[in-house]
């Protein structure tokens, strides 16, 4: 008898960075030549994970380096088997040395090669969960007056980043240490969808209007716009099932907030947005360009664009050079169709009419378009 294997969960990138930091610190403090594994308290969830240490070595007096290798489980994740290096130095780096002022911290966390940096401000793309995870686990190993500097290095990070949408969210030159949990749950696993459904059900009891965000970057930008975080629902690529679930739960309205390269798929009725399953971005954009009356040559150029962002830049350049408003017209039509198809999706499966609005943003972290319904909802909840 053949049985279907349950997809295996793994851990997010911050967990492996934390494990390597612990391995390097123990090598330094104990003079240990080999560290096989370390236990990491994930904080969220409140469990402990045993993470293998691939290599560890003292580099020089008071400095050691440890290496782990990313294991995201059965996820379609480009960081699989990516080496994660962390260098730990005994002794802190003062704020003044880092370009600021103030007292020296006990644990200084720096992003090295392969860790992305923000285009605005230039800081390393090491987010809140990663910082808390590192500080919580490392502080337990330190004496009250002991200080360390932790430098995270992702040797393949710069190369891998070219295959992500990081730049669209203002992160360049490497990968982000992003996430709100230590567990990397396969997005194809039924348990992941059930977890999102449970989250939606809880929020539906509190709010009539919910905001759907596909990923962590969208959640972060929504918060920056002033949207109440308690109203935000992470959908990953499960937009279709969660739209229907929102209808069943009595949600009165839904705002879709996301990167244009993802959300435009809904205009073509693609309600599972992972690119491994369905794409169609260039076809959608080209179709709407033709519908708007653009020339065959321009449509062919849009169809040949490497990414949706490149196509958007072509349209913006054309608007600038000719004084036209192709971006507003084309994206306005797409947004209107996203609203319509999403509402129809809910009705087709539940028999319920729920208005849906949409807001799409681009690489520059600025809103490209708000549908008429989306603009109304955004004004009401901000």
C-alpha positions as CSV (number, residue, x, y, z in Angstrom):
1,X,0.0,0.0,0.0
2,X,1.3,3.5,-0.9
3,X,0.7,6.2,1.6
4,X,1.2,9.9,1.1
5,X,4.0,11.2,3.2
6,X,3.2,14.2,5.4
7,X,5.3,17.2,4.4
8,X,8.1,17.8,6.9
9,X,8.5,21.1,8.8
10,X,11.9,22.8,9.2
11,X,13.2,25.9,10.8
12,X,13.5,29.5,9.6
13,X,16.8,31.2,8.8
14,X,17.1,33.1,12.1
15,X,17.1,29.8,14.0
16,X,20.3,28.6,12.2
17,X,22.0,31.9,12.7
18,X,21.2,31.7,16.4
19,X,22.5,28.1,16.6
20,X,25.8,29.0,14.9
21,X,26.2,31.9,17.3
22,X,25.7,29.6,20.3
23,X,28.2,27.1,18.8
24,X,30.9,29.8,18.3
25,X,30.3,31.2,21.8
26,X,30.7,27.8,23.4
27,X,33.8,27.1,21.4
28,X,35.3,30.3,22.8
29,X,34.2,30.0,26.4
30,X,35.0,26.3,26.8
31,X,37.9,26.0,24.5
32,X,35.9,23.2,22.8
33,X,37.4,22.0,19.5
34,X,34.1,20.5,18.3
35,X,30.5,21.3,18.9
36,X,28.1,18.8,17.3
37,X,24.8,20.5,18.1
38,X,23.2,23.1,20.2
39,X,19.7,23.6,21.7
40,X,17.8,26.7,20.6
41,X,14.8,28.0,22.5
42,X,12.6,29.1,19.5
43,X,10.5,31.5,21.7
44,X,7.7,31.3,19.1
45,X,6.6,28.6,19.5
46,X,7.9,28.0,23.0
47,X,9.8,24.8,22.2
48,X,13.5,23.9,22.0
49,X,15.1,22.7,18.8
50,X,18.3,20.7,18.5
51,X,20.3,22.2,15.6
52,X,23.4,20.5,14.1
53,X,26.7,22.5,14.0
54,X,28.6,21.6,10.8
55,X,31.9,23.3,11.7
56,X,33.4,25.4,14.5
57,X,36.8,26.9,15.0
58,X,38.7,29.6,16.9
59,X,40.0,32.1,14.4
60,X,42.1,34.2,16.7
61,X,42.2,35.2,20.3
62,X,38.7,35.9,21.5
63,X,37.1,35.2,18.1
64,X,35.4,32.0,16.8
65,X,33.4,31.0,13.8
66,X,30.6,28.4,13.6
67,X,28.8,27.1,10.5
68,X,25.3,25.6,10.3
69,X,23.3,24.7,7.2
70,X,19.7,25.9,6.6
71,X,17.0,23.2,6.6
72,X,13.5,24.7,5.9
73,X,11.8,21.2,5.7
74,X,9.7,20.3,2.7
75,X,9.3,23.9,1.7
76,X,9.9,25.3,-1.8
77,X,12.6,27.4,-0.2
78,X,15.7,28.6,-2.1
79,X,17.7,28.8,1.2
80,X,17.7,25.0,1.5
81,X,21.3,23.8,2.5
82,X,22.5,27.3,2.5
83,X,25.6,27.7,4.8
84,X,25.1,30.1,7.7
85,X,28.3,31.4,9.2
86,X,28.4,33.4,12.5
87,X,31.5,35.0,14.0
88,X,31.4,35.7,17.7
89,X,34.0,38.1,19.3
90,X,34.4,38.5,23.0
91,X,34.1,42.2,23.8
92,X,31.5,44.6,22.4
93,X,31.4,47.2,19.8
94,X,30.3,50.6,21.2
95,X,27.6,52.6,19.6
96,X,30.1,55.3,18.8
97,X,32.2,52.8,16.9
98,X,29.1,51.8,14.9
99,X,28.4,55.4,14.1
100,X,26.1,56.4,16.9
101,X,26.3,57.4,20.5
102,X,25.3,55.8,23.8
103,X,26.4,53.0,26.1
104,X,27.9,49.8,24.9
105,X,25.4,46.9,24.5
106,X,26.0,43.5,26.0
107,X,25.2,41.7,22.7
108,X,25.9,43.6,19.4
109,X,24.4,41.9,16.3
110,X,25.8,42.9,12.9
111,X,25.0,41.8,9.4
112,X,28.0,40.7,7.4
113,X,28.4,39.6,3.8
114,X,25.3,38.2,2.2
115,X,22.9,39.7,4.8
116,X,20.8,42.3,3.0
117,X,20.7,45.9,3.9
118,X,17.8,48.4,3.8
119,X,18.0,51.0,1.0
120,X,16.5,53.5,3.4
121,X,18.8,54.0,6.3
122,X,21.3,51.3,5.3
123,X,20.7,49.0,8.3
124,X,21.0,45.3,8.1
125,X,17.9,43.3,7.2
126,X,17.8,41.5,10.6
127,X,14.2,41.7,11.8
128,X,12.7,41.7,15.3
129,X,12.2,38.0,15.7
130,X,15.8,37.2,14.8
131,X,17.1,39.9,17.2
132,X,15.0,38.6,20.1
133,X,15.9,35.0,19.3
134,X,19.7,35.8,19.3
135,X,19.6,38.0,22.4
136,X,17.4,35.6,24.5
137,X,19.5,32.5,23.8
138,X,22.9,34.2,23.9
139,X,22.3,36.2,27.1
140,X,21.8,32.9,29.0
141,X,25.4,32.0,28.2
142,X,26.9,35.2,29.3
143,X,28.1,36.6,32.6
144,X,26.4,39.9,33.6
145,X,29.3,42.1,32.6
146,X,30.4,40.0,29.6
147,X,30.0,41.5,26.1
148,X,30.1,40.0,22.7
149,X,29.8,41.0,19.0
150,X,27.9,38.7,16.7
151,X,28.4,39.0,12.9
152,X,26.1,36.9,10.7
153,X,27.5,35.9,7.3
154,X,25.6,34.3,4.5
155,X,28.2,33.4,1.8
156,X,25.5,32.6,-0.8
157,X,23.2,35.4,0.3
158,X,24.1,38.0,-2.3
159,X,23.6,35.5,-5.2
160,X,20.4,34.0,-3.8
161,X,18.9,37.4,-3.2
162,X,18.7,38.0,-7.0
163,X,16.1,35.2,-7.1
164,X,13.9,36.8,-4.4
165,X,11.6,39.8,-4.3
166,X,13.7,41.4,-1.5
167,X,14.6,44.4,-3.7
168,X,10.9,45.1,-4.1
169,X,10.7,45.6,-0.4
170,X,13.8,47.8,-0.1
171,X,16.4,45.2,0.8
172,X,19.5,44.8,-1.4
173,X,22.8,42.9,-1.5
174,X,21.6,39.9,0.4
175,X,18.9,37.9,2.2
176,X,16.7,39.1,5.1
177,X,16.6,37.4,8.4
178,X,12.8,37.7,8.4
179,X,10.0,35.9,10.1
180,X,7.9,35.8,13.2
181,X,8.4,32.2,14.2
182,X,11.1,29.6,14.3
183,X,9.1,26.9,12.5
184,X,9.2,26.8,8.7
185,X,5.9,25.1,7.8
186,X,5.5,23.7,4.3
187,X,3.0,26.0,2.5
188,X,1.6,23.0,0.7
189,X,0.8,21.2,4.0
190,X,-2.9,21.1,5.0
191,X,-1.9,22.0,8.5
192,X,-0.6,25.4,7.3
193,X,-3.8,26.3,5.7
194,X,-5.7,25.2,8.8
195,X,-3.5,27.4,10.9
196,X,-4.3,30.4,8.7
197,X,-8.0,29.6,8.9
198,X,-7.9,29.5,12.7
199,X,-6.1,32.9,12.7
200,X,-8.7,34.3,10.3
201,X,-11.6,32.9,12.5
202,X,-10.2,34.6,15.6
203,X,-9.8,38.0,13.8
204,X,-13.3,37.8,12.2
205,X,-14.7,37.9,15.7
206,X,-13.0,41.2,16.3
207,X,-13.2,43.1,13.0
208,X,-15.8,43.5,10.2
209,X,-13.0,44.4,7.7
210,X,-9.9,42.3,7.5
211,X,-6.7,43.0,5.6
212,X,-5.1,40.1,3.7
213,X,-1.3,40.1,3.2
214,X,0.5,37.3,1.4
215,X,3.9,37.5,3.3
216,X,5.9,39.1,6.0
217,X,7.0,42.0,3.8
218,X,3.4,42.9,3.1
219,X,2.6,42.7,6.8
220,X,5.4,45.0,7.6
221,X,4.4,47.6,5.0
222,X,0.8,47.5,6.1
223,X,1.8,48.3,9.7
224,X,3.9,51.2,8.5
225,X,0.8,52.6,6.8
226,X,-0.9,52.6,10.1
227,X,-3.2,49.6,9.7
228,X,-3.9,47.9,13.1
229,X,-1.7,44.7,13.2
230,X,-4.6,42.8,14.8
231,X,-6.6,43.3,11.6
232,X,-3.9,41.8,9.4
233,X,-4.3,38.2,8.1
234,X,-1.3,36.4,6.7
235,X,-2.4,34.3,3.7
236,X,0.8,33.0,2.2
237,X,-0.3,31.8,-1.3
238,X,-3.7,30.4,0.0
239,X,-5.7,33.5,-1.1
240,X,-8.6,31.5,-2.6
241,X,-9.5,29.3,0.4
242,X,-9.1,32.1,2.8
243,X,-11.3,34.5,0.8
244,X,-14.0,31.8,1.0
245,X,-13.4,31.2,4.7
246,X,-13.8,35.0,5.4
247,X,-17.2,34.8,3.7
248,X,-18.2,31.9,5.9
249,X,-17.1,33.7,9.0
250,X,-19.3,36.7,8.3
251,X,-16.5,39.2,7.4
252,X,-18.2,42.2,5.9
253,X,-15.3,43.4,3.7
254,X,-11.8,42.5,2.7
255,X,-8.8,44.6,1.7
256,X,-6.1,42.8,-0.3
257,X,-2.8,44.5,0.3
258,X,0.2,43.3,-1.6
259,X,3.1,43.4,-4.1
260,X,1.7,43.9,-7.6
261,X,3.6,40.9,-9.0
262,X,1.5,38.7,-6.7
263,X,-1.9,40.3,-6.6
264,X,-2.3,40.8,-10.3
265,X,-2.6,37.0,-10.7
266,X,-6.0,37.3,-9.1
267,X,-7.2,39.3,-12.1
268,X,-6.8,36.1,-14.2
269,X,-8.6,34.0,-11.6
270,X,-5.3,32.5,-10.2
271,X,-6.1,32.1,-6.5
272,X,-3.1,30.1,-5.4
273,X,-0.3,32.5,-6.2
274,X,2.9,30.4,-5.7
275,X,4.9,30.7,-9.0
276,X,5.7,27.0,-9.0
277,X,2.0,26.3,-9.5
278,X,0.8,29.2,-11.7
279,X,2.3,32.5,-12.9
280,X,0.9,34.4,-15.9
281,X,2.1,37.8,-14.8
282,X,3.5,38.9,-18.1
283,X,0.4,37.5,-19.9
284,X,-1.9,39.4,-17.6
285,X,0.0,42.7,-18.0
286,X,0.2,42.3,-21.8
287,X,-3.5,41.5,-22.1
288,X,-4.4,44.6,-20.1
289,X,-2.0,46.7,-22.2
290,X,-3.7,45.5,-25.3
291,X,-7.2,46.1,-23.8
292,X,-6.1,49.7,-23.0
293,X,-5.1,50.3,-26.7
294,X,-1.3,50.2,-26.5
295,X,0.5,49.5,-29.8
296,X,1.6,46.0,-30.7
297,X,5.3,46.9,-30.3
298,X,4.8,48.1,-26.8
299,X,2.7,45.1,-25.9
300,X,5.5,42.8,-27.3
301,X,8.0,44.7,-25.1
302,X,5.9,44.2,-22.0
303,X,5.5,40.5,-22.8
304,X,9.3,40.2,-23.0
305,X,10.0,41.9,-19.7
306,X,11.9,39.7,-17.3
307,X,9.7,40.6,-14.3
308,X,6.5,42.4,-13.5
309,X,8.6,45.1,-11.9
310,X,10.6,45.6,-15.1
311,X,7.3,45.9,-17.1
312,X,6.0,48.5,-14.6
313,X,9.2,50.5,-15.1
314,X,8.7,50.4,-18.9
315,X,5.2,51.7,-18.5
316,X,6.4,54.5,-16.1
317,X,9.2,55.5,-18.6
318,X,6.6,55.7,-21.4
319,X,4.3,57.9,-19.3
320,X,7.3,60.2,-18.4
321,X,8.4,60.5,-22.1
322,X,4.9,61.0,-23.6
323,X,2.9,62.5,-20.8
324,X,0.5,59.6,-20.9
325,X,-1.1,57.8,-18.0
326,X,-0.8,54.1,-19.0
327,X,0.2,53.0,-15.4
328,X,-2.9,54.5,-13.9
329,X,-5.2,53.1,-16.6
330,X,-3.7,49.6,-16.9
331,X,-3.2,49.0,-13.2
332,X,-6.6,50.6,-12.4
333,X,-8.2,48.1,-14.7
334,X,-6.3,45.2,-13.1
335,X,-7.2,46.3,-9.6
336,X,-10.9,46.6,-10.6
337,X,-10.8,43.0,-12.0
338,X,-9.0,41.7,-8.8
339,X,-11.8,43.1,-6.7
340,X,-14.5,41.6,-9.0
341,X,-12.8,38.1,-9.4
342,X,-12.1,37.9,-5.6
343,X,-15.7,38.7,-4.7
344,X,-17.0,36.2,-7.3
345,X,-14.7,33.6,-5.9
346,X,-16.3,34.0,-2.5
347,X,-19.8,33.9,-3.9
348,X,-19.1,30.9,-6.1
349,X,-18.1,28.8,-3.1
350,X,-20.3,30.2,-0.4
351,X,-23.2,32.0,-2.0
352,X,-22.3,35.1,0.0
353,X,-21.6,38.6,-1.4
354,X,-18.5,40.2,0.2
355,X,-17.0,43.3,-1.2
356,X,-13.2,43.1,-1.8
357,X,-10.9,46.0,-2.4
358,X,-7.2,46.0,-3.4
359,X,-4.1,48.0,-2.9
360,X,-0.9,47.2,-4.9
361,X,2.6,48.5,-4.3
362,X,5.9,48.3,-6.1
363,X,9.6,47.9,-5.5
364,X,9.9,51.5,-4.3
365,X,7.5,50.7,-1.4
366,X,5.0,53.2,-2.8
367,X,1.4,52.4,-3.7
368,X,0.9,51.9,-7.4
369,X,-2.9,51.8,-7.4
370,X,-5.8,51.6,-5.0
371,X,-9.0,50.3,-6.5
372,X,-12.0,52.5,-5.7
373,X,-13.3,50.0,-3.2
374,X,-9.7,49.5,-1.8
375,X,-9.3,53.3,-1.3
376,X,-12.5,53.4,0.6
377,X,-11.6,50.6,2.9
378,X,-8.1,51.9,3.5
379,X,-9.4,55.3,4.5
380,X,-11.8,53.7,6.9
381,X,-9.3,51.5,8.7
382,X,-6.2,53.9,8.9
